[in-house]
């Protein structure tokens, strides 16, 4: 496993290591566009704008077969979101006939400060226009308030192609950019979990008042939780669990085996002896190898802390985690910018020599 493989998007944002995703093919930049993908093949391309009535524009698409495209537009003036009346968003590319979205196709969830747009953006030609255009003009209206802004499209074509490639849609009928005549691929055994409500009841109880994950911000699920159906009888769940710090985000993992749900303990070494913990920090899960990795940062720059790897093994009562490697480095008093940060080269606490 490559060290600290970025599979859950927000982990890298919290750790300040977003650019490290590039090595894993999950993050790229094309002109002003930032493209990121999770291991479930959910992808987004976004652009942030300054000194503009439009502060952000994002295109989202899950990795599921024939998944719809969702657009998220963020006005700089939050009053536009919080206002009363029917919301309307129009998008015109290079002066073409605008696509008008209103009613049920436009939603504004409380606290998001953005309009979410739903529609057949591939079928109605908007994606092709974004791919081939130069400038998109976005107009947002609600009640008496209106905001209009231009969105540069340089790099959009490359971003769309990257998403098609990452989602393995090139040459398939459900591609955004590189269409073909091949049928959509079958769904992956991994699925993003966008809310606590999508968890089985046996896991949701951990997020109720008094539970070990009760302090989890529900918004942290977006991009940070998934389920993996290992087989028809066993599913693994990976979720945020608890309050995040400045650069360490806690996670929990659960197994549903033959209808029995239980947390997975993370083996670790404490003072040279085996131990276990119910949580791991900045956790990444590689469903293809059924393995986890975690990097608990001793401080924000990541030059110290504990790095751990585990694999799933079949125990007497179902899946359990086996510690395969653990390294540790105490935080030095001085940090040199020329020092290479490589947790894999730190002193091993497991396996013991």
TIDREN-238967 format. One record per residue (C-alpha): residue number from 1; x negated, y, z. Coordinates in nm, 2 decimals, m for minus. Layout:
N
+-----+--------+--------+--------+
! num !     xx !     yy !     zz !
+-----+--------+--------+--------+
! NUM !      X !      Y !      Z !
...
+-----+--------+--------+--------+
//
This chain:
353
+-----+--------+--------+--------+
! num !     xx !     yy !     zz !
+-----+--------+--------+--------+
!   1 !   0.00 !   0.00 !   0.00 !
!   2 !  m0.13 !   0.35 !  m0.08 !
!   3 !  m0.17 !   0.55 !   0.23 !
!   4 !   0.12 !   0.76 !   0.33 !
!   5 !   0.32 !   0.68 !   0.02 !
!   6 !   0.59 !   0.95 !   0.01 !
!   7 !   0.93 !   0.78 !  m0.02 !
!   8 !   1.15 !   1.00 !   0.18 !
!   9 !   1.14 !   1.35 !   0.06 !
!  10 !   1.17 !   1.56 !   0.37 !
!  11 !   0.89 !   1.38 !   0.55 !
!  12 !   0.65 !   1.54 !   0.31 !
!  13 !   0.81 !   1.88 !   0.35 !
!  14 !   0.78 !   1.86 !   0.73 !
!  15 !   0.42 !   1.74 !   0.71 !
!  16 !   0.31 !   2.01 !   0.47 !
!  17 !   0.19 !   1.75 !   0.22 !
!  18 !   0.44 !   1.78 !  m0.06 !
!  19 !   0.17 !   1.79 !  m0.32 !
!  20 !   0.05 !   1.45 !  m0.21 !
!  21 !   0.36 !   1.30 !  m0.38 !
!  22 !   0.20 !   1.37 !  m0.71 !
!  23 !  m0.03 !   1.07 !  m0.66 !
!  24 !   0.27 !   0.85 !  m0.63 !
!  25 !   0.46 !   0.99 !  m0.93 !
!  26 !   0.74 !   1.13 !  m0.71 !
!  27 !   0.65 !   1.50 !  m0.74 !
!  28 !   0.56 !   1.71 !  m1.03 !
!  29 !   0.56 !   2.08 !  m1.12 !
!  30 !   0.65 !   2.20 !  m1.47 !
!  31 !   0.62 !   2.58 !  m1.50 !
!  32 !   0.85 !   2.72 !  m1.23 !
!  33 !   1.03 !   2.39 !  m1.18 !
!  34 !   0.96 !   2.15 !  m0.89 !
!  35 !   1.07 !   1.79 !  m0.95 !
!  36 !   1.09 !   1.54 !  m0.67 !
!  37 !   1.21 !   1.18 !  m0.66 !
!  38 !   1.27 !   0.93 !  m0.38 !
!  39 !   1.20 !   0.56 !  m0.39 !
!  40 !   1.58 !   0.51 !  m0.45 !
!  41 !   1.51 !   0.69 !  m0.78 !
!  42 !   1.72 !   0.99 !  m0.67 !
!  43 !   1.57 !   1.30 !  m0.83 !
!  44 !   1.61 !   1.67 !  m0.83 !
!  45 !   1.45 !   1.96 !  m1.02 !
!  46 !   1.47 !   2.29 !  m0.86 !
!  47 !   1.36 !   2.65 !  m0.91 !
!  48 !   1.33 !   2.92 !  m0.64 !
!  49 !   1.36 !   3.28 !  m0.75 !
!  50 !   1.27 !   3.60 !  m0.57 !
!  51 !   1.41 !   3.95 !  m0.61 !
!  52 !   1.70 !   3.79 !  m0.80 !
!  53 !   2.07 !   3.76 !  m0.73 !
!  54 !   2.02 !   3.39 !  m0.77 !
!  55 !   1.78 !   3.25 !  m0.51 !
!  56 !   1.78 !   2.89 !  m0.62 !
!  57 !   1.90 !   2.65 !  m0.89 !
!  58 !   1.89 !   2.28 !  m0.85 !
!  59 !   1.98 !   1.98 !  m1.07 !
!  60 !   2.04 !   1.65 !  m0.88 !
!  61 !   2.09 !   1.30 !  m1.01 !
!  62 !   2.09 !   0.97 !  m0.82 !
!  63 !   1.92 !   0.66 !  m0.96 !
!  64 !   2.25 !   0.47 !  m1.00 !
!  65 !   2.36 !   0.36 !  m1.35 !
!  66 !   2.54 !   0.63 !  m1.53 !
!  67 !   2.52 !   0.86 !  m1.23 !
!  68 !   2.66 !   1.21 !  m1.28 !
!  69 !   2.45 !   1.52 !  m1.27 !
!  70 !   2.52 !   1.76 !  m0.99 !
!  71 !   2.42 !   2.13 !  m1.00 !
!  72 !   2.35 !   2.35 !  m0.69 !
!  73 !   2.33 !   2.72 !  m0.73 !
!  74 !   2.24 !   2.95 !  m0.43 !
!  75 !   2.32 !   3.32 !  m0.44 !
!  76 !   2.09 !   3.56 !  m0.26 !
!  77 !   2.40 !   3.72 !  m0.10 !
!  78 !   2.55 !   3.47 !   0.15 !
!  79 !   2.86 !   3.68 !   0.16 !
!  80 !   2.95 !   3.54 !  m0.18 !
!  81 !   2.97 !   3.19 !  m0.04 !
!  82 !   3.15 !   3.29 !   0.28 !
!  83 !   3.41 !   3.51 !   0.10 !
!  84 !   3.77 !   3.43 !   0.04 !
!  85 !   3.94 !   3.34 !  m0.29 !
!  86 !   3.87 !   3.09 !  m0.57 !
!  87 !   3.51 !   3.04 !  m0.66 !
!  88 !   3.40 !   3.05 !  m1.02 !
!  89 !   3.06 !   2.98 !  m1.17 !
!  90 !   2.97 !   3.02 !  m1.54 !
!  91 !   2.65 !   2.92 !  m1.71 !
!  92 !   2.55 !   3.05 !  m2.06 !
!  93 !   2.23 !   2.96 !  m2.24 !
!  94 !   2.07 !   3.21 !  m2.47 !
!  95 !   2.40 !   3.39 !  m2.52 !
!  96 !   2.60 !   3.09 !  m2.61 !
!  97 !   2.97 !   3.03 !  m2.51 !
!  98 !   2.96 !   3.00 !  m2.13 !
!  99 !   3.06 !   2.69 !  m1.95 !
! 100 !   3.32 !   2.79 !  m1.69 !
! 101 !   3.35 !   2.60 !  m1.36 !
! 102 !   3.62 !   2.67 !  m1.11 !
! 103 !   3.87 !   2.49 !  m0.88 !
! 104 !   3.78 !   2.14 !  m0.78 !
! 105 !   3.45 !   2.15 !  m0.98 !
! 106 !   3.31 !   2.42 !  m0.75 !
! 107 !   3.26 !   2.36 !  m0.38 !
! 108 !   3.09 !   2.54 !  m0.10 !
! 109 !   3.02 !   2.34 !   0.22 !
! 110 !   2.99 !   2.54 !   0.54 !
! 111 !   2.64 !   2.62 !   0.63 !
! 112 !   2.49 !   2.53 !   0.29 !
! 113 !   2.49 !   2.88 !   0.14 !
! 114 !   2.52 !   2.73 !  m0.20 !
! 115 !   2.78 !   2.64 !  m0.46 !
! 116 !   2.79 !   2.27 !  m0.56 !
! 117 !   2.90 !   2.21 !  m0.92 !
! 118 !   3.04 !   1.89 !  m1.05 !
! 119 !   3.13 !   1.79 !  m1.41 !
! 120 !   3.02 !   1.60 !  m1.71 !
! 121 !   2.72 !   1.81 !  m1.78 !
! 122 !   2.56 !   1.55 !  m2.00 !
! 123 !   2.87 !   1.50 !  m2.21 !
! 124 !   2.96 !   1.86 !  m2.25 !
! 125 !   2.62 !   1.95 !  m2.38 !
! 126 !   2.49 !   2.17 !  m2.09 !
! 127 !   2.19 !   1.94 !  m2.03 !
! 128 !   2.09 !   1.97 !  m2.39 !
! 129 !   2.13 !   2.34 !  m2.38 !
! 130 !   1.91 !   2.36 !  m2.07 !
! 131 !   1.65 !   2.14 !  m2.24 !
! 132 !   1.64 !   2.34 !  m2.56 !
! 133 !   1.71 !   2.69 !  m2.43 !
! 134 !   1.50 !   2.98 !  m2.31 !
! 135 !   1.72 !   3.15 !  m2.05 !
! 136 !   2.03 !   3.05 !  m1.87 !
! 137 !   2.26 !   3.33 !  m1.74 !
! 138 !   2.44 !   3.22 !  m1.42 !
! 139 !   2.74 !   3.42 !  m1.30 !
! 140 !   2.89 !   3.35 !  m0.96 !
! 141 !   3.23 !   3.50 !  m0.85 !
! 142 !   3.44 !   3.48 !  m0.54 !
! 143 !   3.72 !   3.72 !  m0.46 !
! 144 !   3.59 !   4.07 !  m0.52 !
! 145 !   3.22 !   3.97 !  m0.52 !
! 146 !   3.02 !   3.89 !  m0.83 !
! 147 !   2.65 !   3.81 !  m0.89 !
! 148 !   2.48 !   3.76 !  m1.22 !
! 149 !   2.13 !   3.64 !  m1.28 !
! 150 !   1.90 !   3.50 !  m1.55 !
! 151 !   1.72 !   3.17 !  m1.50 !
! 152 !   1.40 !   3.10 !  m1.70 !
! 153 !   1.41 !   2.75 !  m1.86 !
! 154 !   1.04 !   2.71 !  m1.94 !
! 155 !   0.95 !   2.36 !  m1.81 !
! 156 !   1.31 !   2.24 !  m1.80 !
! 157 !   1.26 !   2.00 !  m2.09 !
! 158 !   0.96 !   1.84 !  m1.93 !
! 159 !   1.14 !   1.82 !  m1.60 !
! 160 !   1.44 !   1.64 !  m1.75 !
! 161 !   1.21 !   1.40 !  m1.93 !
! 162 !   1.02 !   1.32 !  m1.61 !
! 163 !   1.34 !   1.24 !  m1.43 !
! 164 !   1.45 !   1.01 !  m1.71 !
! 165 !   1.11 !   0.83 !  m1.70 !
! 166 !   1.11 !   0.80 !  m1.32 !
! 167 !   1.47 !   0.66 !  m1.32 !
! 168 !   1.38 !   0.42 !  m1.60 !
! 169 !   1.64 !   0.56 !  m1.84 !
! 170 !   1.43 !   0.64 !  m2.15 !
! 171 !   1.60 !   0.48 !  m2.44 !
! 172 !   1.91 !   0.41 !  m2.25 !
! 173 !   2.26 !   0.55 !  m2.31 !
! 174 !   2.27 !   0.72 !  m1.97 !
! 175 !   1.95 !   0.92 !  m2.01 !
! 176 !   1.97 !   1.30 !  m1.98 !
! 177 !   1.70 !   1.38 !  m2.24 !
! 178 !   1.55 !   1.07 !  m2.40 !
! 179 !   1.87 !   0.89 !  m2.50 !
! 180 !   1.88 !   0.55 !  m2.68 !
! 181 !   2.12 !   0.27 !  m2.74 !
! 182 !   2.02 !   0.04 !  m2.45 !
! 183 !   2.27 !  m0.03 !  m2.18 !
! 184 !   2.22 !   0.12 !  m1.84 !
! 185 !   1.99 !  m0.07 !  m1.60 !
! 186 !   2.14 !  m0.26 !  m1.32 !
! 187 !   2.15 !  m0.08 !  m0.98 !
! 188 !   1.85 !  m0.11 !  m0.74 !
! 189 !   1.90 !  m0.29 !  m0.41 !
! 190 !   1.82 !   0.04 !  m0.23 !
! 191 !   2.07 !   0.32 !  m0.18 !
! 192 !   2.04 !   0.67 !  m0.04 !
! 193 !   2.25 !   0.74 !   0.28 !
! 194 !   2.37 !   1.10 !   0.28 !
! 195 !   2.55 !   1.10 !   0.62 !
! 196 !   2.59 !   0.91 !   0.95 !
! 197 !   2.94 !   0.81 !   0.84 !
! 198 !   2.79 !   0.58 !   0.57 !
! 199 !   2.62 !   0.36 !   0.84 !
! 200 !   2.79 !   0.05 !   0.98 !
! 201 !   2.97 !   0.11 !   1.31 !
! 202 !   2.70 !  m0.10 !   1.49 !
! 203 !   2.45 !   0.17 !   1.39 !
! 204 !   2.67 !   0.48 !   1.41 !
! 205 !   2.71 !   0.42 !   1.79 !
! 206 !   2.34 !   0.51 !   1.83 !
! 207 !   2.42 !   0.86 !   1.71 !
! 208 !   2.71 !   0.91 !   1.95 !
! 209 !   2.67 !   1.12 !   2.26 !
! 210 !   2.44 !   0.94 !   2.50 !
! 211 !   2.29 !   0.73 !   2.22 !
! 212 !   1.92 !   0.71 !   2.15 !
! 213 !   1.97 !   0.90 !   1.82 !
! 214 !   2.23 !   1.15 !   1.95 !
! 215 !   2.02 !   1.46 !   1.90 !
! 216 !   1.97 !   1.39 !   1.52 !
! 217 !   2.07 !   1.67 !   1.30 !
! 218 !   2.32 !   1.52 !   1.05 !
! 219 !   2.17 !   1.74 !   0.77 !
! 220 !   1.84 !   1.54 !   0.81 !
! 221 !   2.01 !   1.24 !   0.64 !
! 222 !   1.99 !   1.41 !   0.30 !
! 223 !   1.69 !   1.25 !   0.13 !
! 224 !   1.57 !   1.08 !   0.45 !
! 225 !   1.79 !   0.77 !   0.50 !
! 226 !   1.84 !   0.46 !   0.29 !
! 227 !   1.97 !   0.11 !   0.30 !
! 228 !   1.80 !  m0.19 !   0.14 !
! 229 !   1.99 !  m0.51 !   0.06 !
! 230 !   1.72 !  m0.77 !   0.09 !
! 231 !   1.96 !  m1.04 !   0.00 !
! 232 !   2.33 !  m1.11 !   0.03 !
! 233 !   2.30 !  m1.17 !   0.40 !
! 234 !   2.05 !  m0.91 !   0.51 !
! 235 !   2.03 !  m0.53 !   0.49 !
! 236 !   1.77 !  m0.30 !   0.63 !
! 237 !   1.86 !   0.06 !   0.73 !
! 238 !   1.61 !   0.34 !   0.77 !
! 239 !   1.74 !   0.66 !   0.94 !
! 240 !   1.62 !   0.98 !   1.11 !
! 241 !   1.66 !   0.94 !   1.49 !
! 242 !   1.63 !   1.22 !   1.73 !
! 243 !   1.50 !   1.58 !   1.72 !
! 244 !   1.21 !   1.66 !   1.49 !
! 245 !   0.91 !   1.85 !   1.60 !
! 246 !   0.70 !   2.09 !   1.39 !
! 247 !   0.53 !   1.82 !   1.19 !
! 248 !   0.65 !   1.49 !   1.33 !
! 249 !   0.99 !   1.35 !   1.24 !
! 250 !   1.13 !   1.05 !   1.43 !
! 251 !   1.29 !   0.75 !   1.25 !
! 252 !   1.46 !   0.43 !   1.35 !
! 253 !   1.51 !   0.11 !   1.15 !
! 254 !   1.79 !  m0.15 !   1.19 !
! 255 !   1.87 !  m0.49 !   1.04 !
! 256 !   2.21 !  m0.63 !   0.96 !
! 257 !   2.15 !  m1.00 !   0.94 !
! 258 !   2.46 !  m1.23 !   0.89 !
! 259 !   2.68 !  m0.97 !   1.05 !
! 260 !   2.45 !  m0.91 !   1.35 !
! 261 !   2.31 !  m0.56 !   1.38 !
! 262 !   2.01 !  m0.48 !   1.58 !
! 263 !   1.72 !  m0.23 !   1.59 !
! 264 !   1.38 !  m0.32 !   1.46 !
! 265 !   1.10 !  m0.26 !   1.71 !
! 266 !   0.77 !  m0.11 !   1.58 !
! 267 !   0.48 !  m0.30 !   1.73 !
! 268 !   0.18 !  m0.09 !   1.84 !
! 269 !  m0.13 !  m0.10 !   2.05 !
! 270 !  m0.15 !   0.08 !   2.39 !
! 271 !  m0.48 !   0.08 !   2.58 !
! 272 !  m0.60 !  m0.21 !   2.38 !
! 273 !  m0.29 !  m0.43 !   2.45 !
! 274 !   0.02 !  m0.51 !   2.24 !
! 275 !   0.33 !  m0.30 !   2.29 !
! 276 !   0.63 !  m0.18 !   2.09 !
! 277 !   0.84 !   0.14 !   2.04 !
! 278 !   1.19 !   0.19 !   1.91 !
! 279 !   1.09 !   0.48 !   1.68 !
! 280 !   0.82 !   0.56 !   1.43 !
! 281 !   0.73 !   0.91 !   1.31 !
! 282 !   0.71 !   1.04 !   0.95 !
! 283 !   0.81 !   0.69 !   0.84 !
! 284 !   0.79 !   0.56 !   0.48 !
! 285 !   0.95 !   0.24 !   0.35 !
! 286 !   0.84 !   0.06 !   0.04 !
! 287 !   1.13 !  m0.17 !  m0.05 !
! 288 !   0.94 !  m0.35 !  m0.32 !
! 289 !   0.68 !  m0.48 !  m0.07 !
! 290 !   0.92 !  m0.47 !   0.23 !
! 291 !   0.66 !  m0.27 !   0.43 !
! 292 !   0.66 !   0.04 !   0.64 !
! 293 !   0.39 !   0.31 !   0.71 !
! 294 !   0.38 !   0.58 !   0.96 !
! 295 !   0.15 !   0.87 !   1.04 !
! 296 !   0.20 !   1.04 !   1.38 !
! 297 !   0.01 !   1.37 !   1.35 !
! 298 !  m0.19 !   1.48 !   1.65 !
! 299 !  m0.17 !   1.83 !   1.50 !
! 300 !  m0.03 !   2.00 !   1.19 !
! 301 !  m0.34 !   1.97 !   0.97 !
! 302 !  m0.33 !   1.59 !   1.00 !
! 303 !  m0.69 !   1.54 !   1.09 !
! 304 !  m0.60 !   1.33 !   1.39 !
! 305 !  m0.33 !   1.10 !   1.52 !
! 306 !  m0.21 !   0.74 !   1.46 !
! 307 !  m0.16 !   0.57 !   1.13 !
! 308 !   0.03 !   0.24 !   1.13 !
! 309 !   0.15 !  m0.02 !   0.88 !
! 310 !   0.41 !  m0.29 !   0.93 !
! 311 !   0.56 !  m0.57 !   0.71 !
! 312 !   0.90 !  m0.74 !   0.75 !
! 313 !   0.88 !  m1.10 !   0.85 !
! 314 !   1.15 !  m1.35 !   0.92 !
! 315 !   1.17 !  m1.42 !   1.29 !
! 316 !   1.38 !  m1.67 !   1.49 !
! 317 !   1.67 !  m1.42 !   1.52 !
! 318 !   1.63 !  m1.25 !   1.18 !
! 319 !   1.40 !  m0.99 !   1.04 !
! 320 !   1.13 !  m0.83 !   1.26 !
! 321 !   0.83 !  m0.61 !   1.20 !
! 322 !   0.47 !  m0.73 !   1.22 !
! 323 !   0.19 !  m0.48 !   1.27 !
! 324 !  m0.06 !  m0.52 !   1.00 !
! 325 !  m0.29 !  m0.22 !   1.06 !
! 326 !  m0.32 !   0.07 !   1.30 !
! 327 !  m0.59 !   0.34 !   1.31 !
! 328 !  m0.64 !   0.62 !   1.56 !
! 329 !  m0.84 !   0.94 !   1.58 !
! 330 !  m0.85 !   1.18 !   1.87 !
! 331 !  m0.83 !   1.55 !   1.77 !
! 332 !  m1.18 !   1.70 !   1.75 !
! 333 !  m1.23 !   2.05 !   1.90 !
! 334 !  m1.35 !   2.19 !   1.56 !
! 335 !  m1.21 !   2.13 !   1.22 !
! 336 !  m1.41 !   2.17 !   0.90 !
! 337 !  m1.23 !   2.25 !   0.58 !
! 338 !  m1.48 !   2.03 !   0.40 !
! 339 !  m1.38 !   1.72 !   0.60 !
! 340 !  m1.18 !   1.46 !   0.41 !
! 341 !  m0.86 !   1.35 !   0.59 !
! 342 !  m0.84 !   0.98 !   0.54 !
! 343 !  m0.64 !   0.79 !   0.82 !
! 344 !  m0.75 !   0.46 !   0.66 !
! 345 !  m1.11 !   0.52 !   0.75 !
! 346 !  m1.04 !   0.60 !   1.12 !
! 347 !  m1.13 !   0.35 !   1.40 !
! 348 !  m0.90 !   0.05 !   1.39 !
! 349 !  m0.70 !  m0.03 !   1.70 !
! 350 !  m0.54 !  m0.33 !   1.50 !
! 351 !  m0.65 !  m0.58 !   1.40 !
! 352 !  m0.89 !  m0.61 !   1.69 !
! 353 !  m1.23 !  m0.73 !   1.59 !
+-----+--------+--------+--------+
//
